[in-house]
Amino acid sequence: MRTTCVIAGGGPAGAMLALLLARAGVDVTLLEKHGDFLRDFRGDTIHPSTLQVLDEIGLAEAFHRLPHRKAYRMAIEADDARIPIADLSALSGKYRYIAFVPQWDFLNLVTAEAGRYPNFRLLMRSRVTGLIVEGGVVRGVRYRDESGEHEIRAALTVGADGRDSDVRRAAGLRPKEFGAPMDVVWLRLPRDPGDPGQPFLRASAGHLMAAINRETYWQLAYVIPKGGYDELKARGIEELRATVARLLPYLADRVGELHGFDEAGFLRVAVDRLARWHRPGLLLIGDAAHAMSPIFGVGINLAVQDAVATANIVGPALLRGPGPRPPEVPEALLARVRRRRALPTVVTQTAQRVVQRLLIRPALSRSGRQVLPPGIARLPVISGLARRFIGHGVLPEHVRLPARQTGSH
């Protein structure tokens, strides 16, 4: 098979890039190793910067028809204090909230829109097994599906296949790891109408738990010390139930619904990034280029911003020139994507690492009664700057690659 751009990974970065290229008229093939997008306990916070992108491509109305919940305020609930983090309702712009939507609904929306274009192909259950390299240039991928091994040749190969990227591994690129003091255990419990409405972070000595309102249930992110999952399981499900009931007393009558750790999800938290996002013919974006901590919940939005920048910078080159052979993509353009997105990546990860050091690590310490460091409410990440940082991020992108006006549907 030949295509102009082959993208490995049907997450937010890969799906959005595929849509933006397809609507511009680029022949694009998206590979997704799973059979569907229906996987629980994935990031699903859609921030104003992503809502603006959806608006710019005419998908905002369809997005808001999806079941979702708007969050206007973020706060930390400690044992003896409530600390506001950000009031997003005071943001400038059209969208002044975070929308919580199951990630599979978001990805189904984006890929369904891409599917309206005849130059888009989505191959499910297709996992990259290697790169096609000729003369030092990546010319496509090898992949395996249910029928066997195949090849796709392309002018540009994009790895958007997550923090454990097969494409990155095949390219021999290794990210620099910055470490994280925690991992996350995801839980689900029923929600009653009288429960709190807005999401929040519950902090207590030795414990952190984020609570996300899913209307009919709570999605809970229990933060544990790095490498502590086996110890948590060894202590038994009864202790975890008791912890949830103590941190969130209104759930005490429902913790019995948590029957065992087989119902939980586990996230190994990592903060890392590549120094080089590209090789000739190859570009890495999203978590494949920079794994983000769940702090601030900005992973989807950084991935989408990467996709928009890639489409803006590389898209015109992919459209250039008639003839059956795809155009060559200058490596200088791939380097421009990395330069464009390096600042948002570094600033966001630095802020996450500051929070890890000043909040997460002390809170997970079992010694002492002080959970939050003195004066944390006056830190820049807790001040009014958090409103814009969380809502719009650093250097928000806007769609510049125009849609093809004729013959695209």
WODA-V178645 format. One record per residue. RES is the residue in one small letter. PHI is phi as a letter, one per 40 degrees, with the letter a starting at -180 (999 if undefined). PSI is psi in radians with two decimals (NA if undefined). NEAR is the number of other ideal C-beta (glycine too) atoms within 12 Angstrom. Layout:
BEGIN
RES|PHI|PSI|NEAR  RES|PHI|PSI|NEAR
END
This chain:
BEGIN
m|999|2.51|21  r|b|2.55|20  t|a|2.96|33  t|c|-0.75|41  c|b|2.20|50  v|b|2.30|50  i|b|2.17|58  a|c|2.11|51  g|h|1.96|47  g|c|0.57|45  g|c|-2.92|46  p|d|-0.73|48  a|c|-0.89|51  g|c|-0.75|50  a|c|-0.76|44  m|c|-0.74|50  l|c|-0.74|55  a|d|-0.75|48  l|c|-0.82|48  l|c|-0.69|50  l|c|-0.74|49  a|c|-0.76|42  r|c|-0.35|35  a|c|-0.20|36  g|h|0.10|29  v|c|2.39|45  d|c|2.06|34  v|b|2.45|49  t|b|2.24|42  l|b|2.19|48  l|b|2.28|45  e|b|2.20|36  k|c|-0.39|32  h|c|2.96|23  g|c|-0.25|17  d|a|-3.11|17  f|c|0.12|30  l|c|1.46|16  r|b|2.23|22  d|c|2.88|21  f|f|0.76|28  r|b|2.80|33  g|d|2.37|46  d|a|0.55|38  t|c|2.05|43  i|b|1.91|44  h|c|2.91|45  p|d|-0.61|39  s|c|-0.68|41  t|c|-0.65|48  l|d|-0.65|36  q|c|-0.70|32  v|c|-0.79|43  l|d|-0.66|39  d|c|-0.72|22  e|c|-0.41|29  i|b|0.20|35  g|g|0.38|17  l|b|-0.02|33  a|c|-0.73|24  e|c|-0.79|14  a|c|-0.68|21  f|c|-0.78|30  h|c|-0.16|23  r|c|-0.25|14  l|c|2.60|26  p|d|2.15|19  h|a|2.92|29  r|b|2.35|28  k|c|2.37|27  a|b|2.14|37  y|b|-0.35|27  r|b|2.58|28  m|b|2.49|36  a|a|2.76|27  i|b|2.22|37  e|b|1.90|30  a|c|3.09|28  d|d|-0.63|21  d|b|0.29|14  a|a|2.71|18  r|b|2.14|20  i|b|1.95|30  p|c|2.41|25  i|b|-0.87|40  a|a|2.46|39  d|b|1.70|24  l|c|-0.30|35  s|c|-0.30|21  a|c|0.08|19  l|c|2.67|29  s|c|2.79|15  g|h|3.12|21  k|c|-0.60|18  y|b|2.09|31  r|b|0.74|26  y|a|2.86|33  i|c|2.31|41  a|b|2.19|38  f|c|2.02|35  v|b|2.34|37  p|d|2.33|31  q|d|-0.57|35  w|c|-0.59|29  d|c|-0.73|27  f|c|-0.81|41  l|c|-0.65|42  n|c|-0.69|25  l|c|-0.85|35  v|c|-0.79|45  t|c|-0.53|36  a|c|-0.70|24  e|c|-0.75|31  a|c|-0.60|38  g|c|-0.19|22  r|c|-0.22|23  y|b|2.28|28  p|c|-0.29|17  n|c|0.23|28  f|b|2.37|36  r|b|2.36|31  l|b|2.08|35  l|b|1.91|34  m|c|2.86|23  r|f|0.69|19  s|b|1.88|35  r|b|2.29|30  v|c|2.30|45  t|b|-0.20|24  g|i|3.01|25  l|b|2.58|37  i|c|1.99|28  v|b|2.20|21  e|b|2.14|13  g|g|0.56|10  g|g|0.08|13  v|b|2.33|25  v|c|2.16|39  r|b|0.19|30  g|i|-2.85|36  v|b|2.73|43  r|b|2.46|29  y|a|2.82|39  r|b|2.31|20  d|b|-2.91|23  e|c|-0.34|14  s|c|-0.09|10  g|h|-2.71|12  e|c|2.50|16  h|a|2.94|25  e|b|2.54|27  i|b|2.15|38  r|c|2.45|29  a|a|2.70|40  a|c|-0.60|41  l|b|2.31|49  t|b|2.27|52  v|b|2.19|60  g|c|1.94|46  a|b|0.65|47  d|b|0.60|42  g|g|-3.12|39  r|c|-0.35|36  d|b|0.78|21  s|d|2.15|39  d|c|-0.62|30  v|c|-0.78|47  r|c|-0.74|39  r|c|-0.76|22  a|c|-0.53|28  a|c|-0.13|36  g|g|0.42|17  l|c|2.35|29  r|b|2.26|17  p|c|2.71|28  k|c|2.24|19  e|c|2.36|19  f|b|-0.13|25  g|g|2.77|23  a|a|2.45|33  p|c|0.04|31  m|a|2.82|38  d|b|3.06|31  v|b|2.34|37  v|b|2.14|38  w|c|2.36|35  l|b|2.82|43  r|b|2.27|28  l|b|2.64|36  p|c|2.65|22  r|b|2.40|25  d|b|2.66|19  p|d|-0.49|11  g|c|-0.03|9  d|c|2.85|26  p|d|2.71|23  g|b|-0.72|21  q|c|2.60|28  p|c|2.69|37  f|a|2.92|31  l|b|2.13|39  r|c|2.14|36  a|b|2.30|35  s|a|2.83|31  a|d|2.04|23  g|g|0.00|27  h|a|2.49|37  l|b|2.36|41  m|a|2.15|38  a|c|2.42|41  a|b|2.16|38  i|b|2.16|40  n|c|2.04|26  r|b|0.45|29  e|g|-1.18|20  t|c|-0.20|16  y|a|2.86|26  w|c|2.30|37  q|c|2.08|36  l|b|2.33|42  a|b|1.80|39  y|c|2.02|43  v|c|2.20|41  i|b|2.76|36  p|d|2.56|27  k|d|2.25|24  g|g|0.22|17  g|c|0.15|25  y|c|-0.73|26  d|c|-0.69|15  e|c|-0.72|16  l|d|-0.79|26  k|c|-0.64|19  a|c|-0.54|12  r|c|-0.31|17  g|g|2.72|15  i|c|-0.48|24  e|c|-0.69|18  e|c|-0.67|20  l|c|-0.72|33  r|d|-0.78|30  a|c|-0.66|20  t|c|-0.80|32  v|c|-0.76|35  a|c|-0.60|24  r|c|-0.73|21  l|c|-0.66|37  l|b|1.40|32  p|d|-0.53|19  y|c|-0.19|23  l|c|0.05|32  a|d|-0.58|20  d|c|0.00|17  r|b|-0.08|23  v|c|-0.33|28  g|c|-0.28|18  e|c|-0.26|22  l|c|1.78|32  h|c|-0.45|16  g|a|2.99|15  f|c|-0.22|24  d|c|-0.24|11  e|c|-0.07|21  a|c|2.77|30  g|b|2.68|23  f|b|2.27|24  l|b|2.08|33  r|c|1.89|25  v|c|2.33|37  a|b|2.55|31  v|b|1.94|36  d|a|2.92|30  r|a|2.66|40  l|c|2.50|35  a|c|-0.52|18  r|b|2.14|25  w|c|0.03|40  h|a|2.77|38  r|b|2.91|30  p|d|2.12|26  g|g|0.01|37  l|b|2.40|47  l|b|2.42|53  l|b|2.39|51  i|b|2.99|52  g|g|-2.62|48  d|c|-0.38|40  a|c|-0.47|46  a|c|-0.46|49  h|a|1.84|45  a|c|2.28|36  m|b|2.58|46  s|c|2.71|43  p|c|-0.12|39  i|d|2.30|40  f|g|-0.19|40  g|g|0.62|38  v|b|0.15|41  g|d|-0.85|40  i|d|-0.74|41  n|c|-0.65|45  l|c|-0.68|50  a|c|-0.78|52  v|c|-0.71|50  q|c|-0.68|45  d|d|-0.76|54  a|c|-0.74|48  v|c|-0.79|42  a|c|-0.73|42  t|c|-0.79|51  a|c|-0.74|48  n|c|-0.73|30  i|c|-0.75|34  v|c|-0.47|48  g|d|-0.85|39  p|d|-0.62|24  a|c|-0.58|31  l|c|-0.33|40  l|c|-0.14|29  r|c|2.35|21  g|g|2.34|15  p|c|3.10|8  g|h|2.87|10  p|c|-0.41|10  r|c|2.35|15  p|c|2.64|30  p|c|2.71|25  e|c|2.47|24  v|b|1.96|38  p|d|2.38|23  e|c|-0.44|24  a|c|-0.57|16  l|c|-0.68|31  l|c|-0.67|37  a|c|-0.58|23  r|c|-0.62|23  v|c|-0.82|42  r|c|-0.75|34  r|c|-0.67|20  r|c|-0.71|29  r|c|-0.04|42  a|c|-0.78|26  l|c|-0.88|21  p|d|-0.66|35  t|c|-0.87|43  v|c|-0.78|26  v|c|-0.78|26  t|c|-0.80|41  q|c|-0.63|36  t|c|-0.77|26  a|c|-0.71|32  q|c|-0.71|39  r|c|-0.60|30  v|c|-0.78|26  v|c|-0.69|40  q|d|-0.73|33  r|c|-0.70|26  l|c|-0.40|26  l|b|-0.97|36  i|c|-0.92|39  r|c|-0.84|26  p|c|-0.68|28  a|c|-0.59|37  l|c|-0.22|32  s|c|2.35|23  r|c|0.02|16  s|c|2.43|12  g|g|2.96|13  r|b|-0.20|15  q|c|1.99|21  v|c|-0.84|33  l|b|2.34|34  p|c|2.54|25  p|d|2.37|12  g|g|0.16|13  i|c|-0.51|29  a|c|-0.27|24  r|c|0.00|16  l|c|2.63|24  p|d|-0.64|22  v|c|-0.25|33  i|b|-0.24|31  s|c|-2.95|20  g|c|-0.38|21  l|c|-0.46|19  a|c|-0.55|34  r|d|-0.89|32  r|c|-0.66|26  f|c|-0.82|38  i|c|-0.71|40  g|c|-0.85|42  h|b|-0.32|36  g|g|-2.93|38  v|b|2.20|28  l|f|1.10|25  p|c|2.48|35  e|c|2.67|35  h|b|2.54|23  v|c|2.04|33  r|b|-0.36|21  l|c|1.98|33  p|c|2.65|20  a|c|2.56|29  r|c|2.30|22  q|c|-0.52|10  t|b|2.60|7  g|g|0.34|10  s|c|-0.19|22  h|b|NA|17
END
